[in-house]
Amino acid sequence: MAIKNIKMRKKGFDIIIEFLAYLAGIIIFAIAVIVTFTAVVRYLGLRPPIWVHQWTEYGLLWFTFLGAAWLLREGGHIRIDTVISKLNQNRFRKVEIIDDILGFSVSAIIFWFGTLHSIDLYQRGIMEVKGTTVPKFPLFLFIPLGGLALSIQFSRQFFKKILSKPGHEDQ
């Protein structure tokens, strides 16, 4: 029964990070459409909307944090293969475990300080005044959300490696 609950939680979290990744993809698509629209408007000699640059900046921040945990799960993060490929299996596993510990630590710090910063922005009522004026705290909520998801994914990988036999991490 306990194993079934763990598998359901894993599937549940996988559904969450896949949803966040799809959301990141939608944001990337929206940025592409908005930038293309702006280029066409400029080409026609018209003045593009003032808000495009501002919201494109937000989108870049958002899709980075929304897609990070999914990318980690898929093994898409940057690695230094020239160094790692020279290690034997035992040392490679140790390096990956250390990588997961460091990754968890950094993403937990991002989650913590992102949360504190978002709460501070909310409490002080700070507004972002650029092309459009919006409250700043919702814009930054994606940082702790992404940091939390990344922390969970790093911890999942860590425990998967610790609990499995060397060379059998995929099982």
C-alpha positions in Angstrom: 0.0 0.0 0.0 2.8 2.4 0.9 4.6 1.7 -2.4 1.4 2.4 -4.3 1.0 5.8 -2.5 4.6 6.7 -3.4 4.1 5.8 -7.1 0.9 7.9 -7.1 2.7 10.9 -5.6 5.4 10.5 -8.2 2.9 10.4 -11.0 1.1 13.4 -9.4 4.3 15.4 -9.2 5.1 14.4 -12.8 1.7 15.7 -13.9 2.5 19.0 -12.1 5.9 19.5 -13.7 4.5 18.5 -17.1 1.7 21.1 -16.7 4.4 23.7 -15.7 6.4 22.7 -18.8 3.4 23.1 -21.1 2.7 26.4 -19.5 6.3 27.4 -20.3 5.9 26.3 -23.9 2.7 28.4 -24.2 4.7 31.4 -22.9 7.5 30.8 -25.4 4.9 30.6 -28.2 3.2 33.8 -27.0 6.6 35.6 -26.9 7.3 34.4 -30.5 3.9 35.7 -31.6 4.2 39.0 -29.8 7.7 39.6 -31.1 6.7 38.7 -34.7 3.7 41.0 -34.4 5.9 43.8 -33.3 8.3 43.2 -36.1 5.5 43.3 -38.7 4.1 46.4 -37.2 7.5 48.2 -37.3 8.0 47.0 -40.9 4.6 48.6 -41.8 5.9 51.9 -40.4 3.6 51.8 -37.5 4.4 52.2 -33.8 4.3 48.9 -31.9 2.6 48.6 -28.5 4.6 50.0 -25.6 4.0 46.9 -23.4 5.7 44.3 -25.7 9.2 44.6 -24.3 8.0 44.6 -20.7 5.9 41.5 -21.0 8.5 39.7 -23.1 10.9 40.2 -20.2 8.4 38.7 -17.8 7.8 35.8 -20.1 11.5 35.0 -20.3 11.7 34.9 -16.5 8.5 32.8 -16.2 9.3 30.1 -18.7 12.8 29.6 -17.3 11.4 28.8 -13.8 8.3 26.9 -15.0 10.3 24.5 -17.2 13.4 23.9 -15.1 12.1 20.9 -13.1 10.8 19.2 -16.2 14.0 19.8 -18.0 16.0 18.3 -15.1 13.7 15.2 -15.0 14.4 14.8 -18.8 18.2 15.1 -18.3 18.3 18.3 -20.4 20.4 20.5 -18.0 24.0 21.4 -19.0 26.6 18.8 -18.1 30.4 18.7 -18.6 30.5 15.4 -20.5 34.2 15.7 -21.3 35.0 15.4 -17.5 32.2 13.0 -16.5 32.7 10.6 -19.3 36.2 9.8 -18.0 34.9 8.7 -14.6 34.2 5.0 -13.8 30.6 4.1 -12.9 31.1 4.3 -9.1 32.7 7.8 -9.2 30.1 8.9 -11.8 27.3 7.9 -9.4 29.0 9.8 -6.6 29.4 13.0 -8.7 25.7 12.7 -9.7 24.7 12.4 -6.0 26.8 15.4 -5.1 25.3 17.3 -8.0 21.8 16.5 -6.7 22.7 17.7 -3.2 24.1 20.9 -4.6 21.2 21.4 -7.0 18.7 20.8 -4.2 20.5 23.3 -1.9 20.7 26.0 -4.6 17.0 25.6 -5.7 15.9 25.5 -2.0 17.7 28.8 -1.5 16.0 30.2 -4.6 12.6 29.0 -3.3 13.3 30.5 0.2 14.5 33.9 -1.0 12.0 34.1 -3.8 9.2 33.5 -1.4 10.5 36.1 1.0 10.9 38.6 -1.8 7.4 37.9 -3.2 5.9 38.4 0.3 7.8 41.6 0.8 6.6 42.9 -2.6 3.0 42.1 -1.6 3.2 43.6 1.9 4.7 46.8 0.6 2.4 47.0 -2.4 5.3 47.6 -4.9 4.2 48.3 -8.4 6.1 47.7 -11.7 5.8 51.0 -13.6 6.9 50.5 -17.2 4.7 50.3 -20.3 1.9 49.0 -18.1 1.6 49.4 -14.4 1.1 46.1 -12.5 1.7 44.8 -9.0 5.1 43.3 -8.8 4.6 40.4 -6.5 2.6 38.2 -8.9 5.3 38.6 -11.5 7.9 37.1 -9.1 5.7 34.3 -7.8 7.1 32.1 -10.5 10.6 32.2 -8.9 9.6 30.4 -5.7 7.2 28.1 -7.6 10.0 27.0 -10.0 12.5 26.8 -7.1 10.2 24.5 -5.2 9.5 22.2 -8.2 13.3 22.1 -8.9 14.0 21.3 -5.3 11.5 18.4 -5.3 12.9 17.0 -8.5 16.5 17.2 -7.3 15.5 15.4 -4.1 13.6 12.7 -6.2 16.7 12.1 -8.2 18.9 12.0 -5.1 16.7 9.4 -3.3 16.3 7.4 -6.5 20.1 7.1 -6.8 20.6 6.4 -3.1 18.0 3.7 -2.9 19.0 1.9 -6.1 21.9 -0.3 -6.8 24.7 1.3 -8.8 24.0 1.1 -12.5 20.3 0.4 -11.9 19.0 4.0 -11.4 16.6 3.8 -14.3 14.6 1.0 -12.7 
